[in-house]
Amino acid sequence: MKILATGIKTYILLSGIEVPADISLSENVRLLPADTSHLDFHTAMATCSHPDDIAVVAAFIPRITAQLEITASTAKELAVNAWNSSWDAVLLSAIFKTEISFNLQSDTEANLISAKTRLRATNFHFHGLTQATPYKLNEADVAWIAGHFKGAALLLKLDGFGNAVHCLASYRWHTIPRIKMAVLWAGIEGMFEASSEIRFRLSLYIARFLHPNDAELRKNKFELVKKLYNLRSSAVHGGKVKSDLINSVETSADLLKELIIQSILNRALPNEDELVP
């Protein structure tokens, strides 16, 4: 990821999510609404100084719906904060099960982009081109972010959580359902420590982790996870998949989202010792 640092403030332009108002994500990062509808093609192209930037601007400027405002006291600190903000976008992607792109950086906020603005591509591992409509945050979502996002960001220090978040945020980047299934289950399995009798243990642990106080829901989740794990094994190992794999991919994604959200609420990853009956 290349970083453009020109003062004490910079912006990462986002697609895939819409926000109703300014939302503080951390001391140095705010999630803001964004609008680039005022830009015509020639003005957008004038913001670029490199052919690669032109390609990214042409593809993504019409899709921008939000932005991260990043502040710092020095240019070096700004560069670090801007680099780390990609994890904020990935975390939001996982929490709301949407695909947020963060492929452009601007030295002015989106609404004020003009021919004098400098836009740069932040990376060339493109994603976010297939998101039909952005996820629109509602009042409950905004309140949830205010109450839990900072704690969720702290959990990113744990390998199992960071891996799970990235798997859920990135599984759409692949076009083959078998690969999507493998990515999602890498995230699910990585949150637990089951090393033997994996299907049974994962099914048990997940059911107890998500529904500690409801026996009926635990039973249903136990059976669902067993079924999904069988499909995961067939998909990953090249076996014949009898069920609708595309639907199973989305069900697995929903399951991983549940696990991530519950971990955030618990402020901890699942603890195997607490899940053994």
C-alpha positions as CSV (number, residue, x, y, z in Angstrom):
1,M,0.0,0.0,0.0
2,K,1.5,3.3,-1.1
3,I,0.9,6.3,1.2
4,L,0.5,9.9,0.4
5,A,1.3,12.1,3.4
6,T,0.8,15.9,2.8
7,G,0.2,17.5,6.1
8,I,-1.7,16.5,9.2
9,K,-4.8,15.1,7.5
10,T,-5.5,12.7,4.6
11,Y,-8.5,10.7,3.3
12,I,-9.0,7.1,2.2
13,L,-12.0,6.9,-0.2
14,L,-14.3,4.0,0.3
15,S,-17.0,2.2,-1.6
16,G,-19.4,-0.5,-0.4
17,I,-20.7,1.3,2.7
18,E,-22.8,4.4,3.2
19,V,-22.9,6.4,6.5
20,P,-25.5,8.8,7.7
21,A,-23.2,11.0,9.7
22,D,-19.6,11.4,11.0
23,I,-18.6,8.4,13.1
24,S,-15.4,8.2,15.3
25,L,-13.6,4.9,14.9
26,S,-10.5,5.9,16.9
27,E,-8.6,8.9,18.2
28,N,-7.2,9.5,14.7
29,V,-9.8,8.0,12.3
30,R,-13.3,9.1,11.5
31,L,-15.7,7.5,9.1
32,L,-17.5,10.1,7.1
33,P,-20.1,10.4,4.3
34,A,-18.6,11.1,0.8
35,D,-20.0,12.4,-2.5
36,T,-18.0,12.6,-5.7
37,S,-21.0,13.2,-8.0
38,H,-19.7,16.7,-8.7
39,L,-16.7,15.3,-10.6
40,D,-16.6,15.0,-14.3
41,F,-14.2,12.7,-16.1
42,H,-11.7,15.3,-17.1
43,T,-11.5,16.8,-13.6
44,A,-11.1,13.3,-12.1
45,M,-8.2,12.6,-14.5
46,A,-6.5,15.9,-13.7
47,T,-6.1,14.7,-10.1
48,C,-3.7,11.9,-11.3
49,S,0.0,12.0,-11.8
50,H,0.6,8.3,-12.7
51,P,-1.0,6.1,-15.3
52,D,-1.9,3.5,-12.7
53,D,-3.7,6.1,-10.6
54,I,-5.7,7.0,-13.7
55,A,-7.0,3.5,-14.0
56,V,-8.0,3.3,-10.4
57,V,-9.6,6.7,-10.4
58,A,-11.7,5.9,-13.5
59,A,-12.9,2.6,-12.0
60,F,-13.6,3.7,-8.4
61,I,-14.5,7.5,-8.3
62,P,-18.1,6.8,-9.4
63,R,-18.4,4.2,-6.6
64,I,-17.2,6.3,-3.7
65,T,-19.9,6.5,-0.9
66,A,-17.8,7.1,2.2
67,Q,-14.3,8.1,3.4
68,L,-11.9,7.7,6.3
69,E,-10.5,11.0,7.6
70,I,-7.1,10.3,9.1
71,T,-5.3,12.9,11.2
72,A,-1.8,13.1,12.8
73,S,0.6,15.6,14.2
74,T,3.4,14.7,11.8
75,A,3.7,13.4,8.3
76,K,5.4,10.2,9.5
77,E,2.6,9.5,11.9
78,L,0.0,10.3,9.3
79,A,1.6,7.7,7.0
80,V,1.4,5.1,9.7
81,N,-2.2,5.9,10.6
82,A,-3.2,5.8,6.9
83,W,-1.5,2.5,6.4
84,N,-3.2,1.0,9.5
85,S,-6.6,2.4,8.5
86,S,-6.9,-0.4,5.9
87,W,-7.7,-2.7,8.9
88,D,-10.6,-0.4,9.8
89,A,-12.0,-0.9,6.4
90,V,-11.5,-4.7,6.6
91,L,-13.1,-4.8,10.0
92,L,-16.1,-2.8,8.9
93,S,-16.4,-5.2,5.9
94,A,-16.6,-8.2,8.2
95,I,-18.9,-6.7,10.8
96,F,-21.5,-5.6,8.3
97,K,-20.8,-8.5,5.8
98,T,-20.2,-6.1,2.9
99,E,-17.3,-5.5,0.5
100,I,-15.6,-2.2,1.3
101,S,-12.9,-1.0,-1.1
102,F,-10.1,1.3,0.0
103,N,-8.2,1.8,-3.3
104,L,-7.9,5.6,-3.4
105,Q,-6.3,8.2,-1.1
106,S,-7.0,11.9,-1.4
107,D,-5.4,15.0,0.1
108,T,-8.8,16.7,0.3
109,E,-12.1,15.3,1.5
110,A,-14.2,13.7,-1.3
111,N,-16.8,16.6,-1.5
112,L,-14.0,19.1,-2.2
113,I,-12.0,17.1,-4.8
114,S,-11.0,19.3,-7.7
115,A,-8.4,19.4,-10.4
116,K,-5.9,20.7,-7.8
117,T,-6.5,17.6,-5.6
118,R,-3.9,14.8,-5.7
119,L,-5.4,11.3,-5.8
120,R,-3.3,8.2,-5.5
121,A,-4.0,4.5,-5.8
122,T,-3.3,2.8,-2.4
123,N,-3.0,-0.7,-3.8
124,F,-3.6,-2.6,-7.0
125,H,-5.2,-5.8,-5.5
126,F,-8.5,-4.6,-6.8
127,H,-11.7,-5.5,-5.1
128,G,-15.0,-3.7,-4.6
129,L,-16.0,-3.7,-8.3
130,T,-18.7,-6.3,-7.9
131,Q,-20.6,-4.8,-5.0
132,A,-24.1,-4.0,-6.4
133,T,-25.2,-1.5,-3.7
134,P,-23.4,-0.2,-0.7
135,Y,-24.4,-1.3,2.8
136,K,-26.3,1.6,4.4
137,L,-25.6,2.1,8.1
138,N,-28.7,2.7,10.1
139,E,-29.0,4.3,13.6
140,A,-28.6,1.0,15.3
141,D,-25.4,0.3,13.3
142,V,-24.0,3.7,14.2
143,A,-24.7,3.1,17.9
144,W,-23.1,-0.4,17.7
145,I,-20.0,1.1,16.2
146,A,-19.8,3.7,19.0
147,G,-20.1,1.0,21.6
148,H,-18.0,-1.8,20.2
149,F,-15.7,-0.8,17.3
150,K,-12.7,0.3,19.5
151,G,-12.8,-3.0,21.4
152,A,-13.1,-4.9,18.1
153,A,-10.0,-3.1,16.8
154,L,-8.1,-4.2,19.9
155,L,-9.0,-7.9,19.1
156,L,-7.2,-7.6,15.8
157,K,-4.0,-8.1,17.7
158,L,-5.1,-11.7,18.1
159,D,-4.1,-13.8,15.1
160,G,-7.3,-15.9,15.2
161,F,-9.5,-12.8,15.2
162,G,-7.5,-10.9,12.6
163,N,-7.5,-13.9,10.3
164,A,-11.2,-14.4,10.7
165,V,-12.0,-10.8,9.9
166,H,-9.8,-10.8,6.8
167,C,-11.3,-14.1,5.6
168,L,-14.8,-12.7,5.8
169,A,-13.9,-9.4,4.2
170,S,-12.0,-11.1,1.3
171,Y,-13.9,-14.3,0.4
172,R,-15.7,-12.4,-2.4
173,W,-12.5,-11.7,-4.2
174,H,-12.5,-15.3,-5.5
175,T,-14.9,-16.4,-8.3
176,I,-14.9,-20.2,-7.5
177,P,-17.3,-21.3,-4.7
178,R,-14.9,-24.0,-3.6
179,I,-12.2,-21.5,-2.9
180,K,-14.7,-19.1,-1.2
181,M,-15.7,-22.0,1.1
182,A,-12.0,-22.8,1.9
183,V,-11.3,-19.1,2.7
184,L,-14.3,-18.8,5.0
185,W,-13.6,-22.0,6.9
186,A,-10.0,-21.0,7.3
187,G,-11.4,-18.1,9.3
188,I,-13.9,-20.2,11.2
189,E,-11.4,-23.0,12.2
190,G,-8.8,-20.4,13.1
191,M,-10.9,-19.1,15.9
192,F,-10.8,-22.4,17.7
193,E,-8.1,-24.8,18.8
194,A,-9.7,-28.1,17.7
195,S,-7.0,-30.4,16.4
196,S,-8.8,-33.8,16.6
197,E,-12.4,-34.9,15.9
198,I,-12.6,-31.5,14.2
199,R,-16.1,-31.7,12.8
200,F,-17.6,-32.8,16.2
201,R,-15.6,-30.4,18.3
202,L,-16.1,-27.4,16.0
203,S,-19.9,-28.1,15.9
204,L,-20.0,-28.4,19.7
205,Y,-17.8,-25.4,20.4
206,I,-19.6,-23.1,17.9
207,A,-23.1,-24.1,19.2
208,R,-22.1,-23.5,22.8
209,F,-20.3,-20.3,22.0
210,L,-23.1,-18.7,20.1
211,H,-26.0,-20.1,22.2
212,P,-24.9,-20.7,25.7
213,N,-28.4,-20.3,27.2
214,D,-30.7,-21.9,24.7
215,A,-30.6,-25.6,24.2
216,E,-32.8,-25.7,21.1
217,L,-30.7,-23.1,19.3
218,R,-27.6,-25.0,20.3
219,K,-28.9,-28.2,18.9
220,N,-29.9,-26.5,15.6
221,K,-26.5,-24.8,15.3
222,F,-24.7,-28.1,16.1
223,E,-26.5,-29.8,13.2
224,L,-25.9,-26.9,10.8
225,V,-22.2,-26.7,11.5
226,K,-21.8,-30.5,11.0
227,K,-23.5,-30.2,7.6
228,L,-21.5,-27.2,6.6
229,Y,-18.3,-28.8,7.7
230,N,-19.0,-31.9,5.5
231,L,-19.6,-29.6,2.5
232,R,-16.4,-27.7,3.3
233,S,-14.5,-30.9,3.3
234,S,-15.9,-32.0,0.0
235,A,-15.3,-28.6,-1.6
236,V,-11.8,-28.2,-0.3
237,H,-10.7,-31.8,-1.2
238,G,-12.3,-31.9,-4.6
239,G,-15.1,-34.2,-3.8
240,K,-18.6,-34.1,-5.3
241,V,-20.8,-31.6,-3.6
242,K,-24.4,-32.7,-3.5
243,S,-25.9,-29.5,-2.0
244,D,-26.1,-26.0,-3.4
245,L,-22.6,-24.8,-2.8
246,I,-23.3,-21.1,-3.5
247,N,-25.9,-21.0,-0.8
248,S,-23.6,-23.0,1.5
249,V,-20.9,-20.3,1.0
250,E,-23.3,-17.6,2.1
251,T,-24.5,-19.6,5.1
252,S,-20.8,-20.2,6.1
253,A,-20.2,-16.4,5.7
254,D,-23.2,-15.7,8.0
255,L,-21.8,-18.2,10.5
256,L,-18.4,-16.5,10.5
257,K,-20.0,-13.1,10.9
258,E,-21.9,-14.5,14.0
259,L,-18.6,-15.7,15.5
260,I,-16.9,-12.4,14.9
261,I,-19.7,-10.4,16.4
262,Q,-20.0,-12.6,19.4
263,S,-16.2,-12.4,19.9
264,I,-16.5,-8.6,19.8
265,L,-19.3,-8.6,22.3
266,N,-17.3,-11.0,24.6
267,R,-14.1,-9.0,23.9
268,A,-12.4,-12.3,23.6
269,L,-12.0,-15.3,21.2
270,P,-13.8,-18.5,22.1
271,N,-12.1,-20.3,25.0
272,E,-12.1,-24.1,24.5
273,D,-12.0,-24.8,28.2
274,E,-15.2,-22.9,28.8
275,L,-16.9,-24.7,25.9
276,V,-16.3,-28.3,26.9
277,P,-19.4,-29.6,28.7
